[in-house]
Amino acid sequence: MLAQDIIIRPVVTEKGMSGIAEKKYTFEVAKNANKIEIAKAVEELFKDVKVAKVNTVSMRGKLRRQGRYQGYTRSWKKAYVTLTPDSKDIEFFEGMM
């Protein structure tokens, strides 16, 4: 798999943005990707970045209704990526704060 296929998008939420000071970043990743693949993909996509650890969470789809019809949103996987203290920051998140 390519790095672009593993890292789908950054998760920009209030909780996700609060971890940037400790060099913790949140991404939506492919459901079948493991922690090692996620770490390699982040280091490949963002130059001069060293990953210390990766935590993953499988997010269940939520029940949504529109009138009398209801269904579930898609399930997805979230990765919390922690960088080493001597590593560079990810530039994408710099403008968010």
C-alpha positions as CSV (number, residue, x, y, z in Angstrom):
1,M,0.0,0.0,0.0
2,L,1.1,3.5,-0.7
3,A,1.4,6.1,2.1
4,Q,-1.5,8.1,0.5
5,D,-3.7,5.0,0.8
6,I,-2.9,4.5,4.5
7,I,-3.3,8.1,5.7
8,I,-6.7,9.2,4.5
9,R,-7.1,12.6,6.1
10,P,-6.3,14.5,9.3
11,V,-9.0,14.7,12.0
12,V,-9.5,18.4,12.9
13,T,-11.4,18.5,16.1
14,E,-11.0,20.4,19.4
15,K,-9.6,17.3,21.1
16,G,-7.3,16.6,18.2
17,M,-6.0,20.1,18.1
18,S,-5.3,20.1,21.9
19,G,-2.7,17.4,21.5
20,I,-0.5,19.3,19.1
21,A,1.5,20.9,21.9
22,E,2.6,17.5,23.0
23,K,3.3,16.5,19.3
24,K,0.3,14.2,19.1
25,Y,-1.6,14.2,15.8
26,T,-4.8,12.5,14.8
27,F,-5.5,10.9,11.4
28,E,-8.2,8.9,9.8
29,V,-6.4,5.8,8.4
30,A,-7.3,2.7,6.3
31,K,-9.2,0.1,8.3
32,N,-6.8,-2.7,7.5
33,A,-3.6,-0.7,8.2
34,N,-1.6,-1.7,11.3
35,K,0.5,0.5,13.6
36,I,3.8,-0.2,11.9
37,E,2.4,0.7,8.4
38,I,0.8,3.9,9.8
39,A,4.2,5.0,11.4
40,K,6.0,4.4,8.1
41,A,3.4,6.2,6.1
42,V,3.5,9.3,8.4
43,E,7.3,9.4,8.2
44,E,7.2,9.1,4.4
45,L,4.5,11.7,3.8
46,F,5.8,14.3,6.2
47,K,9.6,14.9,5.9
48,D,12.0,15.2,8.9
49,V,9.4,13.5,11.2
50,K,10.1,10.6,13.6
51,V,7.2,8.7,15.0
52,A,7.6,7.6,18.7
53,K,4.3,5.6,19.0
54,V,0.9,5.0,17.3
55,N,-2.4,4.3,19.1
56,T,-5.4,3.2,17.0
57,V,-9.1,3.2,17.6
58,S,-11.8,1.6,15.5
59,M,-14.8,4.0,15.4
60,R,-18.2,2.5,15.0
61,G,-20.8,4.0,12.6
62,K,-23.4,6.2,14.3
63,L,-27.2,5.8,13.8
64,R,-28.5,8.8,11.7
65,R,-32.1,9.6,10.8
66,Q,-33.7,11.6,8.0
67,G,-37.4,11.7,8.5
68,R,-38.7,8.2,8.7
69,Y,-35.6,6.6,7.2
70,Q,-32.6,5.7,9.3
71,G,-29.2,4.1,8.7
72,Y,-25.6,4.0,10.0
73,T,-22.7,6.2,9.0
74,R,-19.6,4.3,7.9
75,S,-17.2,2.9,10.4
76,W,-13.6,4.0,10.3
77,K,-10.2,3.8,12.0
78,K,-8.5,6.7,13.8
79,A,-4.8,6.8,14.7
80,Y,-3.2,9.0,17.3
81,V,0.5,9.5,16.2
82,T,3.0,10.7,18.8
83,L,6.3,12.2,17.5
84,T,9.6,12.1,19.2
85,P,10.6,15.3,21.1
86,D,13.5,16.1,18.7
87,S,11.3,15.6,15.6
88,K,10.0,18.5,13.5
89,D,6.3,19.5,13.7
90,I,3.9,18.7,10.9
91,E,3.4,21.9,8.9
92,F,-0.2,21.1,8.0
93,F,-1.4,21.5,11.6
94,E,0.7,24.7,12.2
95,G,-1.9,27.0,10.6
96,M,-4.8,25.4,12.6
97,M,-3.6,26.7,16.0
